[in-house]
Amino acid sequence: MDVLLQPQLWASTLAMTVPLALPAIGGTFSERTGVVNIAMEGIMLIGAFFAVAFSYWTQNPWLGLLMAMIMGAVIASVFAWAAIRLSADQVVLGMAVNIFAAGLTAFLLNTIFGFNGTPTKTPSLPSITIPGLSKIPFVGTLFSNQSVLVYIMIVIVFAAHWFLFHTNMGLRMRSVGEHPLAADTAGLNVWRLRYTGVILSGILSAMGGAYLSIGMLNSFDVNMTNGRGYIALAAMIFGKWTPFGAFGASALFGFATALQIALQSSGVSSNLLQMLPYALTILALAGLVGRSTPPAADGIPYEPRR
């Protein structure tokens, strides 16, 4: 019980939430426009690799993050083209992207950096301690020496909610995910709005991957996302396709991961602790934690009226 009162546990929870919340919010944009995107795992991997590669080559982690976002947008654009323009099965397409990303990043890692892996001197994104806030008991520990992407994630959570639910563009994106024919009849470009949602999901997923490689570990390894893209998918469903809900669910999964690390020396079976995040994922995907209703046209291709 004492472990739950330790501020370090909650600071770790906040840090573990980032690589889940960013793709989960990105997935919310995609599915709110009617496109199921399970390619987030693969896009995270590609983002993680190109972030660390360009951070090393340019010696600038911000350029690494920018390149990760660009690559995320490129892969998401290809995915969107096949899913929207060609009406390909979105689930099969997402799995194909994930398999392709795993193979591509493993190949590039061995080809470019060899078996020794990425250089240890690769620059990483800075960690920030907010002056003043850091002096507040407990809360100060939460926001002490956190990666800059932690703070960017918090801004994105609020910005995504405002964009989706308080702007005309957000209303249009939600409308094409609920009733694309009505949106088309009203003069909205359904395909363009769906492309926008999927590309935003690619950019945010790649940022989640970049956080792993140049925000936490300062390196890249084969399959280093370790299923976080799928957990983010569960967090999006658990959060009922809203930015705040996706963040809250991601924080729950992040807490399970942080608790697993905190209890490693407590004598509790490590295998049991490692199972915690995945057990929550199964519960969320099985719909056992509350009823989740997706957008009405989620996953349904649409052919615009001519």
For each residue, the residues with C-beta under 8 A, 3 or more apart:
1: 4 5
2: 5 6
3: 6 9 259 262 263 266
4: 1 9
5: 1 2
6: 2 3 9 10 262
7: 10 11 138 141 142
8: 11 12 141 262
9: 3 4 6 12 13 258 259 262
10: 6 7 13 14 138 141 142 258
11: 7 8 14 15 141 142 143 144 146
12: 8 9 15 16 258 261 262
13: 9 10 16 17 251 254 255 257 258
14: 10 11 17 18 142 146 150 251 254
15: 11 12 18 146 147 150 216 254 258
16: 12 13 19 20 253 254 255 257 258
17: 13 14 20 21 153 247 250 251 253 254
18: 14 15 21 22 147 149 150 153 208 211 215 254
19: 16 22 23 44 208 209 211 212 216 225 228 232
20: 16 17 23 24 208 228 231 232 235 250 253 254
21: 17 18 24 25 153 157 208 232 235 246 247 250 251 254
22: 18 19 25 26 149 153 156 204 205 207 208 211 232
23: 19 20 26 27 40 43 44 201 204 205 208 228 229 232 233
24: 20 21 27 28 232 233 235 236 239 246 247 249 250
25: 21 22 28 29 156 157 160 204 236 243 246 247
26: 22 23 29 30 37 40 200 201 202 203 204 205 208
27: 23 24 30 31 37 40 201 205 232 233 236 246
28: 24 25 31 32 160 164 201 236 239 241 242 243 246
29: 25 26 32 33 160 164 173 196 197 198 200 201 204
30: 26 27 33 35 36 37 197 198 200 201
31: 27 28 34 35 36 37 177 197 236 241 294 295 298
32: 28 29 164 173 174 177 197 241 295
33: 29 30 173 174 176 177 193 194 196 197 198
34: 31 176 177 180 194 197 295 297 298 299 300 302
35: 30 31 80 83 84 90 194 197 198 298 299
36: 30 31 90 91 94 298 299
37: 26 27 30 31 40 76 79 90 94 198 201
38: 41 90 91 94 95 98 229 230 233
39: 42 43 75 76 79 93 94 97 98 101 205 229
40: 23 26 27 37 43 44 201 205 208 229 230 232 233
41: 38 44 45 98 101 225 227 228 229 230
42: 39 45 46 75 94 97 98 99 100 101 102 229
43: 23 39 40 46 47 72 75 76 97 101 201 202 205 206 209 229
44: 19 23 40 41 47 48 205 206 208 209 212 225 228 229
45: 41 42 48 49 101 102 105 209 223 224 225
46: 42 43 49 50 68 71 72 75 101 104 105 206 209
47: 43 44 50 51 68 69 71 72 205 206 207 208 209 210
48: 44 45 51 52 68 105 209 210 212 213 220 224 225
49: 45 46 52 53 105 108 109 209 213 220
50: 46 47 53 54 64 67 68 71 206
51: 47 48 54 55 61 64 65 67 68 206 209 210 213 214
52: 48 49 55 56 64 118 122 213 214 218 219 220
53: 49 50 56 57 64 67 108 112 118 220
54: 50 51 57 58 63 64 66 67 68
55: 51 52 58 59 60 61 63 64 65 122 123 124 214
56: 52 53 59 64 118 119 121 122 123
57: 53 54
58: 54 55 63 64
59: 55 56 123
60: 55 63 64 123
61: 51 55 64 65 123 124 125 126 214
62: 65 66 125
63: 54 55 58 60 66 67
64: 50 51 52 53 54 55 56 58 60 61 67 68 123 210 214
65: 51 55 61 62 68 69 125 207 210 214
66: 54 62 63 69 70
67: 50 51 53 54 63 64 70 71
68: 46 47 48 50 51 54 64 65 71 72 206 207 209 210
69: 47 65 66 72 73 203 206 207 210
70: 66 67 73 74
71: 46 47 50 67 68 74 75 206
72: 43 46 47 68 69 75 76 202 203 204 205 206 207 209
73: 69 70 76 77 199 202 203 206
74: 70 71 77 78 202
75: 39 42 43 46 71 72 78 79 97 101 202 206
76: 37 39 43 72 73 79 80 198 199 201 202 203 205
77: 73 74 80 81 195 198 199 202
78: 74 75 81 82
79: 37 39 75 76 82 83 93 94 97 198 202
80: 35 76 77 83 84 85 194 195 198 199
81: 77 78 84 85 86
82: 78 79 85 86 88 93
83: 35 79 80 86 87 88 90 93 198 301
84: 35 80 81 87 191 194 195 198 301
85: 80 81 82 191
86: 81 82 83
87: 83 84 301 303
88: 82 83 92 93
89: 92 93
90: 35 36 37 38 83 93 94 299
91: 36 38 94 95 299
92: 88 89 95 96
93: 39 79 82 83 88 89 90 96 97
94: 36 37 38 39 42 79 90 91 97 98
95: 38 91 92 98 99
96: 92 93 99 100
97: 39 42 43 75 79 93 94 100 101
98: 38 39 41 42 94 95 101 102 229
99: 42 95 96 102 103
100: 42 96 97 103 104
101: 39 41 42 43 45 46 75 97 98 104 105
102: 42 45 98 99 105 106 222 223
103: 99 100 106 107
104: 46 100 101 107 108
105: 45 46 48 49 101 102 108 109 220 222
106: 102 103 109 110 222 223
107: 103 104 110 111
108: 49 53 104 105 111 112
109: 49 105 106 112 113 117 118 220 221 222
110: 106 107 113 114 115
111: 107 108
112: 53 108 109
113: 109 110 116 117 118 119
114: 110 117
115: 110
116: 113
117: 109 113 114 219 220 221
118: 52 53 56 109 113 122 213 219 220
119: 56 113 122
120: 218 219
121: 56
122: 52 55 56 118 119 214 218 219
123: 55 56 59 60 61 64 214
124: 55 61 214 215 218
125: 61 62 65 147 148 149 210 211 214 215
126: 61 147 148
127: 145 146 147 148
128: 145 146 147 148 151
129: 134 143 144 145 146
130: 133 134 143
131: 134
132: 135
133: 130 136 139 140 143
134: 129 130 131 140 143 144
135: 132 140
136: 133 139 140
137: 140
138: 7 10 141 142
139: 133 136 142 143
140: 133 134 135 136 137 143 144
141: 7 8 10 11 138 144
142: 7 10 11 14 138 139 146
143: 11 129 130 133 134 139 140 146 150
144: 11 129 134 140 141
145: 127 128 129
146: 11 14 15 127 128 129 142 143 150 151
147: 15 18 125 126 127 128 150 211 215 216
148: 125 126 127 128 151 152 215
149: 18 22 125 152 153 207 210 211 215
150: 14 15 18 143 146 147 153 154
151: 128 146 148 154 155
152: 148 149 155 156 207
153: 17 18 21 22 149 150 156 157
154: 150 151 157 158
155: 151 152 158 159
156: 22 25 152 153 159 160 204
157: 21 25 153 154 160 161 243 244 247
158: 154 155 161 162 243
159: 155 156 162 163
160: 25 28 29 156 157 163 164 243
161: 157 158 164 165 166 242 243 244
162: 158 159 165 166 167 170
163: 159 160 166 167 169 170
164: 28 29 32 160 161 167 170 173 174 242 243
165: 161 162 170
166: 161 162 163 170
167: 162 163 164 170 171
168: 171 172
169: 163 172 173
170: 162 163 164 165 166 167 173 174
171: 167 168 174 175
172: 168 169 175 176 183 188 193
173: 29 32 33 164 169 170 176 177 193 196 197
174: 32 33 164 170 171 177 178 295
175: 171 172 178 179 182 183 186 188
176: 33 34 172 173 179 180 183 188 190 193 194 297 302
177: 31 32 33 34 173 174 180 197 295 296 297 298
178: 174 175 295 296 297
179: 175 176 182 183 296 297
180: 34 176 177 183 184 190 297 300 302
181: 184 185 302 305
182: 175 179 185 186
183: 172 175 176 179 180 186 188 190 193
184: 180 181 187 188 190 302 304 305
185: 181 182 305
186: 175 182 183
187: 184
188: 172 175 176 183 184 193
189: 192 193 304
190: 176 180 183 184 193 194 302 304
191: 84 85 194 195 302 304
192: 189 195 196
193: 33 172 173 176 183 188 189 190 196 197
194: 33 34 35 80 84 176 190 191 197 198 302
195: 77 80 84 191 192 198 199
196: 29 33 173 192 193 199 200
197: 29 30 31 32 33 34 35 173 177 193 194 200 201
198: 29 30 33 35 37 76 77 79 80 83 84 194 195 201 202
199: 73 76 77 80 195 196 202 203
200: 26 29 30 196 197 203 204
201: 23 26 27 28 29 30 37 40 43 76 197 198 204 205
202: 26 43 72 73 74 75 76 77 79 198 199 205 206
203: 26 69 72 73 76 199 200 206 207
204: 22 23 25 26 29 72 156 200 201 207 208
205: 22 23 26 27 39 40 43 44 47 72 76 201 202 208 209 229 232
206: 43 44 46 47 50 51 68 69 71 72 73 75 202 203 209 210
207: 22 47 65 68 69 72 149 152 203 204 210 211
208: 18 19 20 21 22 23 26 40 44 47 204 205 211 212 228 232
209: 19 43 44 45 46 47 48 49 51 68 72 205 206 212 213 225
210: 47 48 51 64 65 68 69 125 149 206 207 213 214 215
211: 18 19 22 125 147 149 207 208 214 215 216
212: 19 44 48 208 209 215 216 217 224 225 228
213: 48 49 51 52 118 209 210 216 217 218 219 220 224
214: 51 52 55 61 64 65 122 123 124 125 210 211 218
215: 18 124 125 147 148 149 210 211 212
216: 15 19 147 211 212 213
217: 212 213 221 224
218: 52 120 122 124 213 214
219: 52 117 118 120 122 213
220: 48 49 52 53 105 109 117 118 213 224
221: 109 117 217 224
222: 102 105 106 109
223: 45 102 106 226
224: 45 48 212 213 217 220 221
225: 19 41 44 45 48 209 212 228 229
226: 223
227: 41 230 231 278
228: 19 20 23 41 44 208 212 225 231 232
229: 23 38 39 40 41 42 43 44 98 205 225 232 233
230: 38 40 41 227 233 234 281
231: 20 227 228 234 235 253 277 278 281
232: 19 20 21 22 23 24 27 40 205 208 228 229 235 236 250
233: 23 24 27 38 40 229 230 236 237 285
234: 230 231 237 238 249 253 280 281 284 285
235: 20 21 24 231 232 238 239 246 249 250 252 253 284
236: 24 25 27 28 31 232 233 239 241 246 249
237: 233 234 240 241 284 285 292 294
238: 234 235 245 246 249 252 284 289 290 292
239: 24 28 235 236 242 243 244 245 246 247 248 249 250
240: 237 245 290 292 293
241: 28 31 32 236 237 245 246 292 294 295
242: 28 161 164 239 245 246
243: 25 28 157 158 160 161 164 239 246 247
244: 157 161 239 247 248
245: 238 239 240 241 242 248 249
246: 21 24 25 27 28 235 236 238 239 241 242 243 249 250
247: 17 21 24 25 157 239 243 244 250 251
248: 239 244 245 251 252
249: 24 234 235 236 238 239 245 246 252 253 284
250: 17 20 21 24 232 235 239 246 247 253 254
251: 13 14 17 21 247 248 254 255
252: 235 238 248 249 255 256 280
253: 16 17 20 231 234 235 249 250 256 257 277 280 281
254: 13 14 15 16 17 18 20 21 250 251 257 258
255: 13 16 251 252 258 259
256: 252 253 259 260 276 277 280
257: 13 16 253 254 260 261 276 277
258: 9 10 12 13 15 16 254 255 261 262
259: 3 9 255 256 262 263 273 276
260: 256 257 263 264 270 273 274 276 277
261: 12 257 258 264
262: 3 6 8 9 12 258 259 266
263: 3 259 260 266 268 273
264: 260 261 270 273
265:
266: 3 262 263
267:
268: 263 272 273
269: 272 273
270: 260 264 273 274
271: 274 275
272: 268 269 275 276
273: 259 260 263 264 268 269 270 276
274: 260 270 271 277 278
275: 271 272 278 279
276: 256 257 259 260 272 273 279 280
277: 231 253 256 257 260 274 280 281
278: 227 231 274 275 281 282
279: 275 276 282 283
280: 234 252 253 256 276 277 283 284
281: 230 231 234 253 277 278 284 285
282: 278 279 285 286
283: 279 280 286 288 289
284: 234 235 237 238 249 280 281 287 288 289
285: 233 234 237 281 282
286: 282 283
287: 284 290 291 292
288: 283 284
289: 238 283 284
290: 238 240 287
291: 287
292: 237 238 240 241 287
293: 240
294: 31 237 241 298 299
295: 31 32 34 174 177 178 241 298
296: 177 178 179
297: 34 176 177 178 179 180 300 302
298: 31 34 35 36 177 294 295
299: 34 35 36 90 91 294
300: 34 180 297
301: 83 84 87
302: 34 176 180 181 184 190 191 194 297
303: 87
304: 184 189 190 191
305: 181 184 185
306:
